[in-house]
């Protein structure tokens, strides 16, 4: 029985180690956060194919509204939902 528990714990630990090794670039602090409160400033040097951008911060959403680039967002401020990302956006408002 103890041998089975040891095998199960070893397999779980192996999965955890493989997960963190495979995703080390996401958890590392080498990549600075370039998204601040929904505003992004991306320079050419940051556009590498393996570069991960964390989209954390306050973001505004306009559900069921298609806004053209020429329109002002202030026109739809009564429909705006602001949430913290990452978060559950279903049912907000």
C-alpha positions as a printed NumPy array, in Angstrom:
array([[  0.   ,   0.   ,   0.   ],
       [  2.793,   2.416,   0.887],
       [  4.481,   1.589,  -2.411],
       [  1.316,   2.536,  -4.368],
       [  1.034,   5.858,  -2.528],
       [  4.71 ,   6.587,  -3.22 ],
       [  4.197,   5.866,  -6.929],
       [  1.121,   8.11 ,  -7.123],
       [  2.882,  10.974,  -5.311],
       [  5.911,  10.561,  -7.591],
       [  3.719,  10.76 , -10.712],
       [  1.97 ,  13.886,  -9.42 ],
       [  5.31 ,  15.526,  -8.61 ],
       [  6.591,  14.628, -12.083],
       [  3.567,  16.312, -13.704],
       [  4.068,  19.426, -11.565],
       [  7.762,  19.655, -12.452],
       [  7.079,  19.143, -16.166],
       [  4.33 ,  21.796, -16.065],
       [  6.585,  24.418, -14.488],
       [  9.514,  23.607, -16.774],
       [  7.272,  23.846, -19.824],
       [  5.816,  27.186, -18.683],
       [  8.856,  28.789, -17.055],
       [  8.715,  31.752, -19.455],
       [  5.238,  32.686, -18.204],
       [  6.153,  32.526, -14.514],
       [  9.529,  34.252, -14.873],
       [  9.95 ,  37.95 , -14.171],
       [ 12.292,  38.504, -17.113],
       [  9.402,  39.711, -19.291],
       [  8.161,  43.018, -17.894],
       [  4.447,  43.713, -17.793],
       [  3.716,  45.896, -20.823],
       [ -0.036,  46.078, -20.344],
       [ -1.031,  48.613, -17.692],
       [ -4.705,  49.377, -17.054],
       [ -5.714,  48.212, -20.515],
       [ -3.132,  50.322, -22.36 ],
       [ -0.445,  48.546, -24.358],
       [  2.821,  49.972, -25.623],
       [  4.6  ,  47.363, -27.735],
       [  7.949,  48.09 , -29.309],
       [  9.407,  46.16 , -32.219],
       [ 11.933,  44.389, -29.981],
       [  9.11 ,  42.926, -27.894],
       [  7.432,  41.191, -30.836],
       [  9.165,  37.832, -30.677],
       [  7.195,  34.727, -31.542],
       [  7.813,  33.235, -28.085],
       [  7.125,  36.433, -26.142],
       [  4.121,  36.129, -23.824],
       [  2.146,  39.25 , -22.956],
       [  0.276,  39.216, -19.659],
       [ -3.01 ,  41.077, -20.043],
       [ -3.433,  41.919, -16.371],
       [ -5.032,  45.147, -15.194],
       [ -8.333,  46.998, -15.494],
       [-10.059,  46.486, -18.86 ],
       [-13.219,  48.015, -20.257],
       [-15.681,  45.906, -22.233],
       [-18.689,  47.025, -24.266],
       [-20.991,  43.99 , -24.498],
       [-23.095,  43.656, -27.658],
       [-21.647,  46.857, -29.145],
       [-19.558,  47.129, -32.302],
       [-17.583,  50.368, -32.119],
       [-15.805,  51.697, -35.19 ],
       [-12.354,  53.284, -34.76 ],
       [-13.779,  56.692, -35.697],
       [-16.346,  56.681, -32.876],
       [-15.634,  57.971, -29.39 ],
       [-15.815,  55.51 , -26.51 ],
       [-17.485,  58.223, -24.423],
       [-20.617,  57.732, -26.527],
       [-20.991,  54.236, -25.035],
       [-19.855,  54.94 , -21.464],
       [-23.272,  53.884, -20.106],
       [-22.732,  50.411, -21.635],
       [-19.13 ,  50.039, -20.405],
       [-18.204,  47.276, -17.97 ],
       [-14.813,  47.606, -16.264],
       [-13.283,  44.493, -14.732],
       [ -9.952,  43.393, -13.349],
       [ -8.216,  40.888, -15.592],
       [ -7.81 ,  38.033, -14.896],
       [-11.354,  37.708, -13.593],
       [-14.667,  36.069, -14.345],
       [-16.446,  38.494, -16.707],
       [-19.727,  36.583, -16.93 ],
       [-22.479,  38.253, -14.986],
       [-20.612,  41.533, -14.405],
       [-22.555,  44.794, -14.318]])
